[in-house]
């Protein structure tokens, strides 16, 4: 059986939750005997068709402009998948799911995995927000299989569209903890000495709330923000808040052993994303503070150990951070 996957940005990649899921799912299907093609966004000179872990990757042209990127890419990827006689086309996220209806017209079995109701995110407005809502409606009405990651999203599609989705919470993979080596050398961090955030520096992840909460907590723990800063007004605001504070460390995009060391040795994981691979610190019983917006708080479910805390605005985050730090994290 031939399976195509559309919606992620790149493969292999750990740049976001969708990319992590697509990478793991595609490799797993190949091991089970499926032929899998993943469609990446944007052409690269001399590297547009390649195979990794048995998964064929094909790069598709698109525009860099955010409001057009997913739309153009998903339509062109769908047309390409139709020419290659794929049996199943699996769309990831609601934005890229609009051309799903075309795949249906050609008799393809279609799957949509909803990675969140993206139109609720402040950064998408106007045309982009309307397009995301269209993708949601297309997925709800036409997808042969609709997959959601949380009970709240299952309830949402049931109540709004009378559509019964398939609930598959994100799985996790255990990893062995690593001692402080790379992060001690590069950032001066010791085990149990810092609060960790991992994720994009963007409004829907809530790092600004976390920073403001941290500044009010008066803790001796450092705050580590492990994620890329884009050239946006939001990122500029976060940078202004943390400027000149030696206890707030920014690492940029981190992968590999350095990321595992950060997870292994943090006193508190106050992340924008619960990792889809369970971080070693959880295995050793560290604590986690959630500060996501309510419609995504379910991401904590199924993630294993760690103290669960309800998302809160920065005042609540400050209380939670200070309270947990006071208990010898």
C-alpha positions as a printed Julia matrix, in Angstrom:
329×3 Matrix{Float64}:
   0.0    0.0     0.0
   1.25   3.45   -0.91
   0.82   6.28    1.6
   1.49   9.99    1.05
   1.84  12.5     3.87
   1.19  16.22    3.4
   1.24  19.11    5.86
   4.61  19.12    7.62
   7.47  21.46    6.74
  10.45  19.14    6.44
  11.58  15.54    6.89
  13.52  14.42    8.79
  13.14  17.29   11.22
  12.4   18.1    14.86
  11.45  21.71   14.2
   7.89  21.2    15.44
   5.4   18.71   16.78
   3.94  17.94   13.34
   7.41  17.19   11.99
   8.2   14.87   14.9
   4.92  12.99   14.43
   5.3   12.66   10.65
   8.88  11.43   11.02
   7.98   8.77   13.56
   4.82   7.64   11.8
   6.4    7.45    8.35
   9.37   5.39    9.55
   7.05   3.1    11.53
   4.85   2.45    8.49
   7.88   1.63    6.35
   8.99  -0.95    8.91
   5.53  -2.51    8.56
   5.91  -2.86    4.8
   4.15   0.27    3.5
   5.55   2.53    0.78
   5.59   6.04    2.23
   6.19   9.35    0.49
   6.39  12.55    2.53
   6.03  15.94    0.85
   8.31  18.68    2.18
   7.76  22.39    1.7
  10.09  24.36   -0.57
  12.65  23.34   -3.18
  16.36  22.99   -2.5
  18.93  22.91   -5.27
  20.06  19.34   -5.85
  18.12  17.88   -2.92
  14.47  17.62   -3.89
  13.99  13.85   -3.99
  15.76  11.57   -1.51
  15.21   8.55    0.74
  15.8    8.41    4.51
  15.0    5.38    6.7
  13.17   3.88    3.76
  10.87   6.93    3.47
  10.88   8.76    0.17
  10.86  12.54    0.56
   9.86  14.9    -2.22
  10.19  18.67   -2.0
   7.38  20.77   -3.44
   7.54  24.37   -4.6
   5.75  26.96   -2.51
   5.94  30.63   -1.61
   7.72  31.78    1.53
   4.92  34.18    2.46
   3.25  32.65    5.51
  -0.32  33.18    4.32
   0.37  31.33    1.03
   2.97  28.78    2.09
   0.75  25.9     3.25
  -1.99  26.6     0.72
   0.17  26.48   -2.43
   2.28  23.6    -1.13
  -0.66  21.4    -0.14
  -2.41  21.75   -3.49
   0.75  21.02   -5.5
   1.64  18.1    -3.22
  -1.87  16.67   -3.63
  -1.66  16.86   -7.43
   1.74  15.13   -7.34
   0.44  12.38   -5.03
  -2.48  11.77   -7.4
  -0.06  11.18  -10.3
   1.86   8.57   -8.26
  -1.12   6.31   -7.59
  -1.08   6.64   -3.81
  -3.71   4.6    -2.0
  -3.92   6.83    1.09
  -3.23  10.54    1.44
  -2.72  11.59    5.05
  -3.03  15.32    5.71
  -1.49  16.78    8.85
  -3.08  19.94   10.31
  -6.23  21.68    9.14
  -4.59  24.34    6.94
  -3.08  21.9     4.42
  -6.3   19.83    4.39
  -8.31  22.02    2.0
  -7.28  20.02   -1.13
  -8.35  16.82    0.64
 -11.67  17.17   -1.18
  -9.84  16.89   -4.52
  -8.19  13.66   -3.41
 -11.64  12.36   -2.48
 -12.96  13.19   -5.96
 -10.22  10.96   -7.37
 -11.27   8.09   -5.13
  -8.38   8.24   -2.67
  -8.74   7.22    0.96
  -8.06  10.36    2.97
  -6.97  10.89    6.54
  -6.66  14.18    8.41
  -4.85  14.47   11.72
  -5.84  17.67   13.52
  -2.82  19.07   15.34
  -4.8   21.9    16.89
  -7.45  24.44   15.97
  -4.93  26.84   14.5
  -7.42  29.57   13.67
  -7.61  30.27   17.42
  -3.97  31.4    17.41
  -3.56  35.17   17.43
  -0.92  35.24   14.68
  -3.45  34.04   12.09
  -5.98  36.67   11.12
  -8.06  37.72    8.14
  -7.62  35.49    5.1
  -5.35  32.99    6.89
  -7.84  32.45    9.7
 -10.72  32.0     7.24
  -8.65  29.51    5.23
  -7.85  27.5     8.35
 -11.57  27.35    9.2
 -12.23  26.12    5.66
  -9.67  23.37    6.13
 -11.39  22.37    9.36
 -14.77  22.12    7.63
 -13.33  20.14    4.71
 -11.64  17.69    7.08
 -14.76  17.29    9.2
 -17.05  16.7     6.22
 -14.92  14.77    3.72
 -12.02  12.96    5.41
 -12.51   9.21    5.55
 -10.72   9.19    8.89
 -10.45  12.21   11.17
  -7.83  11.89   13.91
  -7.61  14.2    16.91
  -5.06  14.29   19.7
  -7.25  15.26   22.63
 -10.64  14.79   24.22
 -11.44  18.49   23.89
 -10.92  18.36   20.12
 -12.93  15.1    19.93
 -15.8   16.86   21.7
 -15.42  19.92   19.47
 -15.9   17.98   16.22
 -18.69  15.89   17.71
 -20.64  18.94   18.88
 -20.0   21.28   15.95
 -20.06  18.87   13.01
 -21.66  15.73   14.45
 -18.46  14.01   13.35
 -17.03  11.2    15.43
 -13.26  11.46   15.27
 -10.61   8.91   16.21
  -8.83   9.93   19.4
  -5.13   9.06   19.36
  -3.16  11.02   21.99
   0.5   11.6    21.18
   2.7    8.67   22.13
   6.0    9.04   23.91
   9.31   7.21   23.7
  11.46   6.69   26.75
  15.01   8.01   26.6
  17.87   7.41   29.0
  18.94  10.47   31.0
  22.25  12.17   30.32
  24.44  14.0    32.86
  25.4   17.65   32.51
  28.3   17.85   30.08
  27.47  19.87   27.0
  25.09  22.21   28.81
  27.55  22.82   31.64
  30.25  23.71   29.18
  28.08  25.86   26.92
  25.55  27.43   29.31
  27.01  26.91   32.79
  24.04  24.78   33.88
  24.04  22.2    36.65
  21.51  19.5    37.46
  18.43  20.92   39.18
  19.51  24.52   38.74
  17.08  25.68   36.06
  13.52  25.82   34.79
  13.2   24.65   31.18
  11.0   25.84   28.33
  11.26  24.07   24.95
   9.32  25.32   21.97
   8.88  28.13   19.48
   8.87  31.63   20.9
   5.35  32.41   19.76
   2.09  33.59   21.37
   0.28  30.25   21.31
   3.08  28.65   23.34
   2.97  31.28   26.07
   6.68  31.98   26.74
   6.0   35.65   27.53
   3.58  34.61   30.27
   6.23  32.25   31.58
   8.89  34.97   31.6
   6.62  37.4    33.43
   5.7   34.68   35.92
   9.34  33.78   36.43
  10.3   37.4    37.12
   7.6   37.58   39.81
   8.56  34.26   41.43
  11.86  35.49   42.94
  13.49  32.08   42.62
  17.2   31.3    42.52
  16.6   28.91   39.62
  17.62  30.03   36.17
  15.17  30.07   33.29
  16.23  28.42   30.03
  14.3   29.26   26.86
  15.21  26.61   24.3
  13.62  27.69   21.06
  14.17  29.9    18.01
  13.39  33.63   18.07
  11.81  34.86   14.85
  11.75  38.44   13.63
   8.31  39.17   15.04
   6.84  41.75   17.38
   6.13  39.05   19.94
   9.72  37.8    19.96
  10.96  41.36   20.27
   8.76  41.85   23.33
  10.14  38.69   24.94
  13.71  39.77   24.19
  13.08  43.17   25.74
  11.7   41.5    28.88
  14.75  39.3    29.35
  17.43  41.77   28.22
  20.27  42.08   30.7
  19.01  39.33   33.0
  21.89  36.85   33.55
  19.51  34.24   34.98
  17.5   33.89   31.77
  19.36  31.89   29.14
  18.34  31.57   25.5
  19.74  28.65   23.53
  18.07  28.94   20.15
  17.12  25.71   18.4
  18.6   22.71   20.24
  18.7   19.06   19.15
  20.53  15.85   19.96
  22.44  15.22   23.17
  22.29  18.88   24.21
  18.48  18.77   24.2
  18.44  15.45   26.07
  20.77  16.92   28.68
  18.45  19.89   29.12
  15.46  17.59   29.66
  17.44  15.25   31.93
  18.64  17.84   34.4
  15.94  20.51   34.69
  14.35  21.21   38.06
  11.05  22.13   36.43
   9.78  21.62   32.88
   7.51  24.58   32.06
   7.29  23.74   28.4
   5.31  25.1    25.49
   5.25  21.54   24.16
   5.18  18.29   26.08
   7.81  16.32   24.18
   6.56  13.45   22.03
   9.56  11.57   23.3
   9.28  11.48   27.06
  12.18  13.46   28.4
  14.5   11.69   30.84
  13.74  14.13   33.63
  10.15  12.86   33.73
  11.46   9.34   34.14
  13.32  10.53   37.22
  10.28  12.25   38.69
  10.95  15.92   38.0
   8.02  18.34   37.98
   6.28  20.13   35.19
   4.37  23.36   35.11
   1.92  23.87   32.28
   1.05  27.33   31.07
  -0.56  26.63   27.74
  -3.83  28.21   26.7
  -6.86  26.11   27.76
  -7.76  24.59   24.39
  -4.37  22.9    24.24
  -3.91  21.88   27.87
  -4.87  18.31   27.05
  -1.46  17.79   25.5
  -0.29  16.87   28.97
  -2.52  13.81   29.05
  -0.8   10.55   28.32
   2.65  12.02   28.86
   3.48  10.07   31.98
   5.04  11.28   35.21
   5.33  14.8    36.47
   3.13  17.08   38.51
   0.15  18.33   36.5
  -0.78  22.0    36.8
  -3.55  23.84   35.05
  -2.6   26.5    32.52
  -2.75  29.99   33.92
  -1.97  33.58   33.03
   1.4   34.84   34.21
   0.21  35.64   37.75
  -0.75  31.99   38.23
   2.44  30.88   36.55
   4.4   33.02   39.01
   2.66  31.39   41.96
   3.16  27.92   40.54
   6.81  28.53   39.71
   7.57  30.08   43.09
   5.68  27.41   44.99
   7.4   24.54   43.26
  10.82  26.12   43.57
  10.21  26.59   47.27
   9.88  22.81   47.62
  13.53  22.15   46.81
  13.21  21.3    43.11
